[in-house]
């Protein structure tokens, strides 16, 4: 069994946070930890606990599966689930546009 890559997890959390325009301070407040702890997780200075990871994912609006998808041998199912989850909040018009984009990209 391979070890969990906490560096990749931290990088993914940071990438998601930045893509959503959120600060480390905002996430820290939502999770009730110090801003430095979020920085330490993102920069692989500490290993994130399961309970903290769950709280961070809730604050970011993503699933733990998505964040950990690189750790799975079959990662595509977690990605599929995350895509479907994001689509649920879209209007029919937006869904149609996304479908057209997918067809062009294939």
Buried (B, 14 or more C-beta within 10 A) or exposed (E): EEEEBBEBBBBBBBEBBEEEEBEBEBBBEBBEBEBEBBBBBBEBEBBBEEEBBBBBBEBBEBBBBBBBBBBEEEBEEBBEBBEEBEEEEEEEEEEEEBEEEEEEEE
